[in-house]
Structure formats: structure tokens, C-alpha cells
């Protein structure tokens, strides 16, 4: 059972570092960069920050997924996916899947090129969209964390 507790520790630490970073980007970095008047400087600064964070995010999402599936395996709790009161298990999996697809597939294949193009041709619209997208991800993540902490400590309100 110590391995289970270790997995929980890794899970929570990875989530803190990962979603903490998303919060910093959403609430501090994008608003600060939006104030730059030069679109090229905006693009270059954001790219430099996001590229540095992307590696950390890839590591922490991977650790979150591995530790999460390991806990489900040890608890033998796969049937939670069929029960509505465990909506927070669905939410965790959804948030993890969203970030995994964005970080490992969409960003390297499509989003980086689109961002480079549109941040120069349509700088305002691009940053408004980028900011909204980050707010959606952050909001979903925060609701998920609240639900997961409450749910895994026995508070089911459905
Ligand atoms: C594939 C993705 C994931 C799986 C399979 C997974 C699975 C789990 C499991 C099995 C638990 C323990 C439940 C229990 O003790 O009854 C847990 C706890 C938790 N998870 Fe996840 N999780 C995943 C992703 C995430 C994500 C993306 C977040 C955050 C956005 C997250 C945040 C949490 C939190 C905060 C806890 C509660 C820890 C505690 O209070 O002890 N998980 N997760």
C-alpha cells in the first residue's frame, strides 16, 4: 500500500506544478504580454516562455497520467467510469486527455505554425483567443481538482 501512497504523492505534486504553471501563464504572463505593442515581440516572448514550460508540462502530465492509472489499477476502480457520482474521475481523465493531445500532437504538428502566422497577421484576435483558451483549460482544471479532492475524501454530492 506504500506504493499507492507514493503514487498519490507523485500525482498531487505533478498536478500542482502543472496546473500551477497553467495558472501563472493564464493570469499573469498572457495579460502582461498583451500589453506589448509590437506583435513580433509579443510572439517571440510568448513562444520563449511557452516552449520552456512545454517540456515541464509534458513531464508533469505524463507523471499525472501514470500515477492516476496506477491508482485506479490498485483500487480496481475501473467501474467508477460507469458511475455518475464519480464525475471527477471522468473530469480528471478528460483534462488529462485534452492537455496530452494539445501538448504531444496538436502543438508540434499544427498549433505552433498557426500561432506563428496569426500572431503577426492578426495579433489582437490571436492573443484574445489564446487567453480565452487558457481560461477554459484553467477553469476546467480547477473544478476538476476541487471535485477530485472532495470526492477522493468521501464527499459525494451527487
Ligand atoms: C488519466 C488521468 C487521471 C487518472 C486516471 C486519475 C486518477 C486518480 C485517482 C485514482 C485518484 C485517487 C482517488 C481516490 O483516492 O479515491 C486521483 C486523485 C486525485 N487526482 Fe487524479 N487522475 C488523473 C488526472 C488528474 C488530473 C488531470 C488532475 C488535475 C487537474 C487530477 C487531480 C487529482 C487530485 C487533486 C486528486 C486528489 C488527491 C487527494 O486529495 O488525495 N488528476 N486521481
Boltz pocket constraint, residues with backbone or C-beta under 6 A from the ligand:
constraints:
  - pocket:
      binder: B
      contacts: [[A, 8], [A, 11], [A, 12], [A, 15], [A, 19], [A, 64], [A, 65], [A, 67], [A, 68], [A, 69], [A, 71], [A, 72], [A, 89], [A, 91], [A, 92], [A, 93], [A, 95], [A, 96], [A, 140], [A, 141], [A, 142], [A, 144], [A, 145], [A, 146], [A, 148], [A, 149], [A, 151], [A, 152], [A, 153]]
      max_distance: 6.0
